[in-house]
Amino acid sequence: MADQLPPDDNKRAGKRRSSRSGKVADFRYKRSSQHKKAAPKGAGQTRSEQKRGGSNRRGQNANRASSSREGSNLAPADRAEALPNQHGKGGKPSSFAGGYRSGEAYAALDLGTNNCRLLIARPSGGDFTVIDAFSRVVKLGEDLTSSGRLSDEAMERTMSALSVCAEKLRRRNVRLARSVATEACRRASNGEAFIERVRRETGIALDIISAEEEARLAVLGCHILLEAGEGPAVIFDIGGGSTELVLLEPGEKIPHIIDWQSVPWGVVSLTDTVQPVQDDGLSPTEARLARYAEMRRVVSESFAPFARRIAGASKADDIRLLGTSGTVTTLASLHLELPHYDRKAVDGLIVPSQSMREITNRLSGMSPEERSQLPCIGNDRADLVVAGCAILESILDLWPAPRLGVADRGIREGILRSMMAAELDSQNGRHALQGAKPGDPEKRATG
């Protein structure tokens, strides 16, 4: 049974604004201009996921080639955590407004192999308004490929970032929070011990989610930015330690996941695995290009089972492609020649795939020092962006869509939408039950 996601009622999504590139309308992600005055204005219209079930489990160990499921039901494994009441004396909660509690916030924390990201938002009609956000490069998965463990230095960097997140959660009026950890903690032999340390020292209860749950949340968070069309679509998420690819059923307003795959190659794990080529007979540029070719080969081999399964769909007319990752947003910034990163310019952009290939080819031959001088790359991404380019080109090989949609949203937004939809359904059910009288079958059925 394929997974069903909430509908996208936006009629403008996917419309291109120019021949050079397009921009999907930026909606459902409104940042509050006055944090203290942000408040919900009505009931959310998002439908909650159909069934909640399945256990959270550690991912396969480091030597797994990939995980996938055809026709998979990517059931949520939500473990939203109700935070202590923060309403002051008496602990009186806010009143309900359209099914949500007025003024209360929801939080989503995504601890990946390379980044720690937090998003705090309040419901606003069928949308949400961001009231606080945090992102820091922590490199939790540094040297994980060779050691199989999270290093002490990486854990300390991550604890520092999580302490900032914990303070933000305390300061904001957060009603429900969900915090997830992905590939680095799935793979590391000391991953669960680190999760326990985080809970003990910061109070944040991280949930190590499976690769399938990671894929589901990414789709849930960004599918509304898919280019309009009737053809089949692939959504991908290039992370630090893994890459997820999801095939969606064609022509559906409500996306149905019909196949997916996760491979253990992200920008960190691929960079650590494919080392620089040492050959005195090659020039520095030739050595860099040889390393890039090896990255392409490694990734393409892992993608091969998925590529075979979707080969028929990839030949259909009007195929669509959407990517959510630091790689695609960085390359989109270079495509636009931005002097510095601008989320509003990038999120929802639709770019010719050939333009992205040209940028990846240029970056792959540059030295790290040359890449670090480019706007929107800098020192943090100079070493890792080449691996991301290799993964992206391999995806374009197996799914040759003429255009690529770019999303600066994903797991965190998917968590928020999932929590808010579930909370709204729960509150609506309680209200119906409270209004029912004994012997009133209609209201009992409604509840």
Secondary structure as UniProt FT lines:
FT   STRAND          3..4
FT   TURN            13..14
FT   STRAND          22..23
FT   STRAND          30..31
FT   HELIX           35..37
FT   TURN            62..63
FT   STRAND          67..70
FT   STRAND          81..82
FT   HELIX           89..91
FT   STRAND          96..97
FT   TURN            98..99
FT   STRAND          100..101
FT   TURN            102..103
FT   STRAND          105..111
FT   STRAND          115..124
FT   TURN            125..126
FT   STRAND          127..137
FT   TURN            140..143
FT   HELIX           144..147
FT   HELIX           152..171
FT   TURN            172..173
FT   STRAND          174..181
FT   HELIX           183..187
FT   TURN            189..190
FT   HELIX           191..202
FT   STRAND          206..208
FT   HELIX           211..222
FT   HELIX           223..225
FT   STRAND          233..238
FT   STRAND          243..248
FT   TURN            250..251
FT   STRAND          256..263
FT   HELIX           267..273
FT   TURN            280..281
FT   HELIX           284..309
FT   HELIX           311..314
FT   TURN            317..318
FT   STRAND          320..324
FT   HELIX           326..336
FT   HELIX           343..346
FT   TURN            347..348
FT   STRAND          349..352
FT   HELIX           353..364
FT   HELIX           368..372
FT   TURN            375..377
FT   HELIX           378..382
FT   TURN            383..384
FT   HELIX           385..398
FT   STRAND          403..407
FT   HELIX           411..435
FT   TURN            438..439
FT   HELIX           441..446
//
